[in-house]
Amino acid sequence: MGNGMAERTRSLDFDFIVIGSGFGGSVSALRLVEKGYRVAVIEMGRRWSPSDLPNSNWAFRRWIWRPKLGLRGFFNLRFFRHVTIFHGCAVGGGSITYAGTLLVPPNKVWESGSWAGLTDWKSEMPQHYATASRMLGVVENQILGPADLLLKQAAEAIGVGHTFYRTHVAILEPREGEAPGTQVPDPFFSGEGPERSTCTACGGCMLGCRHGAKNTLDLNYLYLAEKRGAQLLAETKVVDVKPLGGIADGSDGYEVHTVNSTGWRRRPRRFTTGGVVFSASALGTMELLFKLKEKGSLPAISNQVGKRVRTNSESLIGARTPGWRDDLSRGVAIGSGVYIDEHTHIEAVRYPRGSDSMSLLSTVLTTGRPGLSRIALWLRGLLGTLLRSPIRTLRLLRPFGFAQETVILLCMQALDGHIEMRWKRPWFWPFHQRLVSRGDKIPTFIPQANEFAQKFAQLTGGTAMSMLPEILFDIPGTAHCIGGCPIADGPERGVVDSRHRVFGYRNLYICDGSVIAANLGVNPSLTITALAERAMSYIPASSCALG
Ligand SMILES: Cc1cc2nc3c(=O)[nH]c(=O)nc-3n(C[C@H](O)[C@H](O)[C@H](O)COP(=O)(O)OP(=O)(O)OC[C@H]3O[C@@H](n4cnc5c(N)ncnc54)[C@H](O)[C@@H]3O)c2cc1C
């Protein structure tokens, strides 16, 4: 570093601390270390290797993250009044639990939201999507399972067969003629990366991939960052970040306080750093910034935190066919998709054979307006089918066989709509503040999607299914929570500028899903990665001044 700031940061523990090791965090860590900075990545979740991963989603202790209850997995669920949010928590962030689908959103997403017009996104982003795709090893899926072929038939039946596409996935698939599960030397980074194994089409991507075939971040960005000197502190939660030396805007650096996230002892620690990158995911970064603003550690954070949180307008539906001739769990977790209209995108999703615990959240699909009338309709329908065909209905509702007999349909809409997160004492827990959701209800009932699920079920002679919480509580679920700290032209409209610098502070950045300012209508991780690549490209190498 060439100026006074650079001199000062030499006496600090690190030049940059990255909070969270997901898509935004891993890109930031690698690019900063490559620029010559001393980098630490602090991650609340555990480090996983293929042999530690659960072999079914009944292994709650190794699947779900709720450390206070002794569950130390990598998949977290957070319940809010408006939405249930599913997200990852591990070294490698959401990449350990994600399905590996990486899609480029349509160009129109850059024309709406608070980021519109701040730069020429349409000409700048393609190079960053290309780098992100190369680093994550994105290929067109060549493994179409029985569920994907059914999706194609259902799309043809409603006249949208031409929209069927194979997903782009971050999975190492076998080459033509190569046996599945073949061990291969690093295929991506000229031998600098780890040895890998090819996909066996077991459908287990969302349980972390026990075969090492999914290109998770700990096998690419994070692997290379650690190899080049980044220090990774796992099972460590950041609880405070405040400017050093009484310089309110952080120009003298920051102190970062952590506690142990998995054991009973808190083991508080303090680190000093020149800059901080918040990459704790949309939910994690919002939570941390609200807390730090409230307790006076970072009081100048924009009041826009928590505004315009988007859920990709999602709904999970599906079709179950007890006794169906093919094993619907075969393939990659999300192998294909279709567009049933201009705004509505549906993907075929699966869990591996024996991973039937999602059946506890699913039930027969019910139409009708949300609320008590829909619950009544659901109960009447369920009772009716139980009386008419008791054996068939019991087979439909039993957990055993769910993964092999069910195609889960993930429906996403690129329509604008958002909720707000606030930092409040909820009425049911007045002891401390926490994130609570506000705003208009998110629809749990997407009529076009429900009709499609019914059409799908007709093809196999099965039954259309939906999520129980959507019917009982009118609350949708999403694995794609984005926004809450959007990119904007000033603190009156957002939390970071177009280079991801936090308004009001020096050398403080946000690189994760929270900066996204529009509903993407497709799975967001490739966009988070590409945006982080772009943000890091503006940070000068360490011999220059910090930003
Ligand atoms: C089941 C499932 C399937 C999915 N499938 C897909 C898919 O196919 N394609 C796709 O694009 N997206 C998918 N997603 C969504 C994807 O996982 C997220 O969009 C993505 O991981 C978000 O990236 P991020 O960088 O914002 O944060 P994350 O990847 O979520 O990483 C944030 C990290 O920060 C850590 N953290 C949080 N708070 C703190 C703290 N205070 N201190 C230290 N560490 C902290 C967390 O533990 C986490 O590891 C899926 C999600 C789920 C749950």
PDBQT file of the ligand as one rigid body, heavy atoms in Angstrom, charges set to zero:
ROOT
HETATM    1  C1  LIG A 601     -31.931 -25.688  -0.867  1.00  0.00    +0.000 C 
HETATM    2  C2  LIG A 601     -31.390 -24.518  -1.649  1.00  0.00    +0.000 A 
HETATM    3  C3  LIG A 601     -31.148 -24.655  -3.017  1.00  0.00    +0.000 A 
HETATM    4  C4  LIG A 601     -30.667 -23.574  -3.761  1.00  0.00    +0.000 A 
HETATM    5  N1  LIG A 601     -30.396 -23.744  -5.082  1.00  0.00    +0.000 NA
HETATM    6  C5  LIG A 601     -29.919 -22.712  -5.810  1.00  0.00    +0.000 A 
HETATM    7  C6  LIG A 601     -29.582 -22.886  -7.167  1.00  0.00    +0.000 A 
HETATM    8  O1  LIG A 601     -29.694 -23.973  -7.727  1.00  0.00    +0.000 OA
HETATM    9  N2  LIG A 601     -29.102 -21.800  -7.841  1.00  0.00    +0.000 N 
HETATM   10  C7  LIG A 601     -28.944 -20.576  -7.251  1.00  0.00    +0.000 A 
HETATM   11  O2  LIG A 601     -28.543 -19.640  -7.933  1.00  0.00    +0.000 OA
HETATM   12  N3  LIG A 601     -29.238 -20.405  -5.960  1.00  0.00    +0.000 NA
HETATM   13  C8  LIG A 601     -29.704 -21.438  -5.217  1.00  0.00    +0.000 A 
HETATM   14  N4  LIG A 601     -29.975 -21.259  -3.886  1.00  0.00    +0.000 N 
HETATM   15  C9  LIG A 601     -29.769 -19.924  -3.298  1.00  0.00    +0.000 C 
HETATM   16  C10 LIG A 601     -28.284 -19.680  -3.008  1.00  0.00    +0.000 C 
HETATM   17  O3  LIG A 601     -27.815 -20.637  -2.078  1.00  0.00    +0.000 OA
HETATM   18  C11 LIG A 601     -28.116 -18.269  -2.462  1.00  0.00    +0.000 C 
HETATM   19  O4  LIG A 601     -28.730 -17.358  -3.319  1.00  0.00    +0.000 OA
HETATM   20  C12 LIG A 601     -26.643 -17.890  -2.330  1.00  0.00    +0.000 C 
HETATM   21  O5  LIG A 601     -25.951 -18.834  -1.546  1.00  0.00    +0.000 OA
HETATM   22  C13 LIG A 601     -26.498 -16.509  -1.716  1.00  0.00    +0.000 C 
HETATM   23  O6  LIG A 601     -25.143 -16.142  -1.785  1.00  0.00    +0.000 OA
HETATM   24  P1  LIG A 601     -24.557 -15.045  -0.787  1.00  0.00    +0.000 P 
HETATM   25  O7  LIG A 601     -23.164 -14.768  -1.200  1.00  0.00    +0.000 OA
HETATM   26  O8  LIG A 601     -25.520 -13.915  -0.713  1.00  0.00    +0.000 OA
HETATM   27  O9  LIG A 601     -24.578 -15.720   0.675  1.00  0.00    +0.000 OA
HETATM   28  P2  LIG A 601     -24.439 -17.210   1.159  1.00  0.00    +0.000 P 
HETATM   29  O10 LIG A 601     -23.962 -18.106   0.082  1.00  0.00    +0.000 OA
HETATM   30  O11 LIG A 601     -25.720 -17.570   1.843  1.00  0.00    +0.000 OA
HETATM   31  O12 LIG A 601     -23.278 -17.111   2.244  1.00  0.00    +0.000 OA
HETATM   32  C14 LIG A 601     -23.392 -16.344   3.401  1.00  0.00    +0.000 C 
HETATM   33  C15 LIG A 601     -22.550 -16.993   4.486  1.00  0.00    +0.000 C 
HETATM   34  O13 LIG A 601     -22.388 -16.057   5.558  1.00  0.00    +0.000 OA
HETATM   35  C16 LIG A 601     -22.395 -16.750   6.777  1.00  0.00    +0.000 C 
HETATM   36  N5  LIG A 601     -22.773 -15.809   7.835  1.00  0.00    +0.000 N 
HETATM   37  C17 LIG A 601     -23.968 -15.195   8.035  1.00  0.00    +0.000 A 
HETATM   38  N6  LIG A 601     -23.915 -14.373   9.094  1.00  0.00    +0.000 NA
HETATM   39  C18 LIG A 601     -22.648 -14.462   9.583  1.00  0.00    +0.000 A 
HETATM   40  C19 LIG A 601     -21.978 -13.851  10.694  1.00  0.00    +0.000 A 
HETATM   41  N7  LIG A 601     -22.580 -12.961  11.502  1.00  0.00    +0.000 N 
HETATM   42  N8  LIG A 601     -20.684 -14.200  10.926  1.00  0.00    +0.000 NA
HETATM   43  C20 LIG A 601     -20.037 -15.091  10.122  1.00  0.00    +0.000 A 
HETATM   44  N9  LIG A 601     -20.638 -15.699   9.076  1.00  0.00    +0.000 NA
HETATM   45  C21 LIG A 601     -21.920 -15.380   8.804  1.00  0.00    +0.000 A 
HETATM   46  C22 LIG A 601     -23.423 -17.843   6.554  1.00  0.00    +0.000 C 
HETATM   47  O14 LIG A 601     -23.181 -18.926   7.450  1.00  0.00    +0.000 OA
HETATM   48  C23 LIG A 601     -23.195 -18.225   5.094  1.00  0.00    +0.000 C 
HETATM   49  O15 LIG A 601     -22.333 -19.329   4.980  1.00  0.00    +0.000 OA
HETATM   50  C24 LIG A 601     -30.441 -22.332  -3.118  1.00  0.00    +0.000 A 
HETATM   51  C25 LIG A 601     -30.676 -22.189  -1.752  1.00  0.00    +0.000 A 
HETATM   52  C26 LIG A 601     -31.139 -23.268  -1.011  1.00  0.00    +0.000 A 
HETATM   53  C27 LIG A 601     -31.373 -23.096   0.472  1.00  0.00    +0.000 C 
ENDROOT
TORSDOF 0
